[in-house]
Amino acid sequence: MANHASADKRARQNAKRRLHNRYYVKTTRNAIKALRNTTDKSAAVALLPKIYAMVDKLAKKNIIHKNKAANLKSGMAVYVNKLA
């Protein structure tokens, strides 16, 4: 229980931001899974820039670490390049 009005407000803000961040992380994770389940190279190449943008936005807003974003992007690029 918060002892000050400012602490109470801070708790409300944190809860709202946590929900907001979880939504965008989950959406990005589902997009990455969709890409990894794709076996068609042309579809994967079309999806790649959109998913890159999603990951970059998460890293820019410090929702995920910039190194994690780089690792995700690298892994997706390797997967798409290996598709026949």
N, CA, C and O of each residue as an XYZ file, in Angstrom:
336
protein
N       0.839     -1.177      0.000
C       0.000      0.000      0.000
C       0.884      1.240      0.000
O       1.816      1.347      0.796
N       0.588      2.164     -0.887
C       1.390      3.376     -1.015
C       1.106      4.328      0.143
O      -0.038      4.473      0.575
N       2.141      4.964      0.630
C       2.002      5.922      1.736
C       1.820      7.346      1.246
O       1.441      8.222      2.024
N       2.082      7.592     -0.025
C       1.979      8.944     -0.574
C       1.186      8.899     -1.874
O       1.145      7.881     -2.565
N       0.571     10.006     -2.181
C      -0.207     10.086     -3.419
C       0.694      9.888     -4.632
O       0.292      9.272     -5.620
N       1.911     10.413     -4.552
C       2.830     10.276     -5.689
C       3.239      8.818     -5.893
O       3.408      8.371     -7.027
N       3.398      8.075     -4.791
C       3.743      6.653     -4.900
C       2.571      5.864     -5.478
O       2.764      4.919     -6.243
N       1.354      6.260     -5.104
C       0.165      5.608     -5.639
C       0.044      5.846     -7.143
O      -0.254      4.931     -7.911
N       0.280      7.088     -7.542
C       0.230      7.427     -8.968
C       1.316      6.669     -9.731
O       1.078      6.177    -10.834
N       2.505      6.578     -9.143
C       3.620      5.881     -9.777
C       3.271      4.411     -9.997
O       3.591      3.842    -11.041
N       2.617      3.804     -9.018
C       2.212      2.401     -9.139
C       1.198      2.225    -10.266
O       1.259      1.249    -11.013
N       0.264      3.172    -10.389
C      -0.715      3.106    -11.473
C      -0.031      3.254    -12.829
O      -0.347      2.523    -13.768
N       0.903      4.196    -12.934
C       1.619      4.405    -14.197
C       2.423      3.164    -14.577
O       2.426      2.748    -15.735
N       3.103      2.578    -13.593
C       3.913      1.390    -13.873
C       3.056      0.230    -14.354
O       3.445     -0.500    -15.265
N       1.894      0.059    -13.744
C       0.997     -1.023    -14.153
C       0.515     -0.815    -15.586
O       0.459     -1.762    -16.370
N       0.172      0.412    -15.921
C      -0.307      0.719    -17.269
C       0.805      0.508    -18.291
O       0.569     -0.063    -19.356
N       1.999      0.959    -17.978
C       3.132      0.801    -18.897
C       3.518     -0.657    -19.065
O       3.887     -1.086    -20.158
N       3.433     -1.424    -17.973
C       3.777     -2.843    -18.052
C       2.827     -3.567    -19.012
O       3.268     -4.382    -19.823
N       1.538     -3.275    -18.925
C       0.577     -3.875    -19.851
C       0.861     -3.468    -21.295
O       0.812     -4.296    -22.205
N       1.154     -2.200    -21.491
C       1.457     -1.667    -22.817
C       2.685     -2.355    -23.402
O       2.678     -2.772    -24.560
N       3.743     -2.473    -22.595
C       4.977     -3.098    -23.061
C       4.772     -4.580    -23.338
O       5.297     -5.098    -24.324
N       4.014     -5.275    -22.484
C       3.767     -6.701    -22.692
C       3.030     -6.939    -23.995
O       3.313     -7.910    -24.698
N       2.085     -6.064    -24.330
C       1.340     -6.200    -25.579
C       2.286     -6.129    -26.778
O       2.221     -6.978    -27.667
N       3.157     -5.133    -26.809
C       4.048     -4.958    -27.956
C       5.117     -6.042    -28.027
O       5.495     -6.461    -29.121
N       5.606     -6.501    -26.882
C       6.590     -7.589    -26.894
C       5.943     -8.870    -27.408
O       6.541     -9.595    -28.203
N       4.720     -9.152    -26.954
C       4.032    -10.369    -27.379
C       3.704    -10.329    -28.871
O       3.833    -11.336    -29.568
N       3.279     -9.159    -29.358
C       2.976     -9.010    -30.771
C       4.221     -9.251    -31.622
O       4.163     -9.926    -32.650
N       5.340     -8.692    -31.184
C       6.600     -8.873    -31.909
C       7.030    -10.337    -31.869
O       7.481    -10.883    -32.876
N       6.890    -10.972    -30.706
C       7.275    -12.373    -30.573
C       6.440    -13.252    -31.498
O       6.968    -14.179    -32.113
N       5.136    -12.970    -31.602
C       4.276    -13.740    -32.498
C       4.673    -13.528    -33.958
O       4.623    -14.464    -34.756
N       5.065    -12.307    -34.311
C       5.501    -12.033    -35.684
C       6.786    -12.801    -36.005
O       6.947    -13.322    -37.109
N       7.689    -12.864    -35.037
C       8.945    -13.598    -35.242
C       8.657    -15.084    -35.422
O       9.253    -15.739    -36.277
N       7.730    -15.618    -34.604
C       7.357    -17.027    -34.746
C       6.731    -17.292    -36.107
O       6.990    -18.329    -36.718
N       5.910    -16.364    -36.585
C       5.300    -16.521    -37.910
C       6.371    -16.556    -38.992
O       6.285    -17.345    -39.932
N       7.375    -15.703    -38.858
C       8.477    -15.686    -39.828
C       9.238    -17.004    -39.791
O       9.556    -17.569    -40.838
N       9.532    -17.497    -38.590
C      10.312    -18.728    -38.459
C       9.532    -19.949    -38.930
O      10.133    -20.961    -39.292
N       8.203    -19.871    -38.930
C       7.390    -20.989    -39.420
C       7.155    -20.920    -40.928
O       6.578    -21.839    -41.510
N       7.599    -19.835    -41.560
C       7.426    -19.674    -42.997
C       8.494    -20.464    -43.734
O       9.671    -20.425    -43.374
N       8.075    -21.182    -44.771
C       9.037    -21.909    -45.593
C       9.183    -21.274    -46.971
O      10.035    -21.686    -47.759
N       8.357    -20.274    -47.265
C       8.407    -19.578    -48.547
C       9.338    -18.379    -48.436
O       9.107    -17.482    -47.625
N      10.380    -18.360    -49.243
C      11.385    -17.307    -49.125
C      10.825    -15.933    -49.473
O      11.157    -14.956    -48.802
N       9.987    -15.830    -50.499
C       9.465    -14.517    -50.891
C       8.580    -13.930    -49.793
O       8.605    -12.722    -49.558
N       7.798    -14.776    -49.118
C       6.968    -14.300    -48.010
C       7.837    -13.861    -46.833
O       7.555    -12.854    -46.183
N       8.890    -14.622    -46.567
C       9.787    -14.288    -45.464
C      10.522    -12.978    -45.732
O      10.695    -12.162    -44.827
N      10.953    -12.780    -46.970
C      11.650    -11.538    -47.332
C      10.713    -10.344    -47.194
O      11.143     -9.252    -46.820
N       9.429    -10.550    -47.496
C       8.459     -9.465    -47.361
C       8.193     -9.132    -45.890
O       7.990     -7.969    -45.543
N       8.194    -10.149    -45.031
C       7.937     -9.932    -43.605
C       9.116     -9.304    -42.879
O       8.929     -8.576    -41.904
N      10.323     -9.579    -43.343
C      11.532     -9.202    -42.608
C      11.621     -7.720    -42.256
O      11.880     -7.409    -41.093
N      11.422     -6.784    -43.192
C      11.556     -5.361    -42.815
C      10.531     -4.919    -41.774
O      10.834     -4.077    -40.928
N       9.323     -5.477    -41.827
C       8.296     -5.112    -40.859
C       8.688     -5.574    -39.454
O       8.509     -4.846    -38.477
N       9.223     -6.790    -39.367
C       9.620     -7.315    -38.065
C      10.866     -6.586    -37.560
O      10.988     -6.327    -36.363
N      11.784     -6.257    -38.457
C      12.951     -5.459    -38.066
C      12.504     -4.150    -37.432
O      13.045     -3.740    -36.405
N      11.522     -3.492    -38.036
C      11.027     -2.214    -37.512
C      10.429     -2.398    -36.125
O      10.649     -1.573    -35.238
N       9.671     -3.481    -35.932
C       9.066     -3.744    -34.623
C      10.142     -3.933    -33.560
O      10.053     -3.373    -32.468
N      11.157     -4.724    -33.887
C      12.228     -5.008    -32.934
C      13.016     -3.735    -32.629
O      13.363     -3.477    -31.476
N      13.298     -2.942    -33.663
C      14.035     -1.700    -33.454
C      13.279     -0.723    -32.560
O      13.885     -0.031    -31.741
N      11.958     -0.663    -32.714
C      11.153      0.233    -31.873
C      11.186     -0.215    -30.420
O      11.259      0.615    -29.514
N      11.133     -1.525    -30.192
C      11.210     -2.022    -28.822
C      12.556     -1.681    -28.189
O      12.620     -1.310    -27.017
N      13.626     -1.807    -28.966
C      14.951     -1.494    -28.446
C      15.101      0.000    -28.199
O      15.713      0.409    -27.213
N      14.550      0.810    -29.085
C      14.656      2.266    -28.947
C      13.968      2.754    -27.671
O      14.433      3.689    -27.019
N      12.840      2.097    -27.324
C      12.090      2.495    -26.126
C      12.544      1.745    -24.877
O      11.890      1.825    -23.837
N      13.659      1.014    -24.969
C      14.233      0.257    -23.850
C      13.275     -0.801    -23.295
O      13.320     -1.119    -22.106
N      12.423     -1.335    -24.143
C      11.560     -2.431    -23.725
C      12.358     -3.732    -23.792
O      12.210     -4.603    -22.934
N      13.201     -3.856    -24.813
C      14.178     -4.942    -24.862
C      15.554     -4.309    -25.021
O      15.667     -3.166    -25.464
N      16.587     -5.039    -24.667
C      17.951     -4.526    -24.757
C      18.394     -4.452    -26.217
O      17.964     -5.256    -27.044
N      19.239     -3.501    -26.521
C      19.673     -3.324    -27.914
C      20.449     -4.533    -28.427
O      20.386     -4.840    -29.618
N      21.183     -5.230    -27.548
C      21.910     -6.420    -27.984
C      20.946     -7.565    -28.284
O      21.178     -8.343    -29.210
N      19.873     -7.673    -27.515
C      18.857     -8.688    -27.802
C      18.215     -8.413    -29.148
O      17.957     -9.336    -29.921
N      17.955     -7.132    -29.429
C      17.374     -6.766    -30.724
C      18.318     -7.172    -31.856
O      17.884     -7.720    -32.869
N      19.600     -6.900    -31.676
C      20.585     -7.250    -32.699
C      20.652     -8.760    -32.895
O      20.755     -9.236    -34.025
N      20.593     -9.524    -31.787
C      20.639    -10.978    -31.886
C      19.400    -11.528    -32.591
O      19.500    -12.447    -33.403
N      18.239    -10.965    -32.280
C      17.010    -11.401    -32.946
C      17.075    -11.129    -34.443
O      16.734    -11.992    -35.253
N      17.511     -9.935    -34.805
C      17.583     -9.564    -36.212
C      18.584    -10.445    -36.957
O      18.335    -10.862    -38.088
N      19.707    -10.719    -36.319
C      20.721    -11.565    -36.935
C      20.184    -12.978    -37.169
O      20.382    -13.558    -38.237
N      19.507    -13.520    -36.167
C      18.956    -14.866    -36.295
C      17.909    -14.956    -37.390
O      17.849    -15.941    -38.126
N      17.079    -13.917    -37.496
C      16.060    -13.915    -38.555
C      16.708    -13.823    -39.927
O      16.264    -14.478    -40.870
N      17.752    -13.016    -40.046
C      18.438    -12.870    -41.329
C      19.079    -14.189    -41.746
O      19.017    -14.571    -42.914
N      19.694    -14.884    -40.790
C      20.304    -16.183    -41.086
C      19.239    -17.164    -41.569
O      19.457    -17.899    -42.531
N      18.082    -17.172    -40.895
C      17.016    -18.086    -41.276
C      16.498    -17.798    -42.681
O      16.315    -18.717    -43.479
N      16.260    -16.519    -42.984
C      15.728    -16.158    -44.293
C      16.754    -16.452    -45.393
O      16.383    -16.901    -46.478
N      18.022    -16.207    -45.126
C      19.049    -16.460    -46.133
C      19.221    -17.958    -46.409
O      19.631    -18.333    -47.507
N      18.915    -18.812    -45.439
C      19.044    -20.252    -45.646
C      17.863    -20.856    -46.404
O      17.955    -21.973    -46.914
N      16.751    -20.116    -46.478
C      15.588    -20.630    -47.205
C      15.921    -20.788    -48.694
O      16.628    -19.970    -49.283
N      15.394    -21.852    -49.273
C      15.688    -22.092    -50.696
C      14.664    -21.418    -51.573
O      14.745    -21.508    -52.798
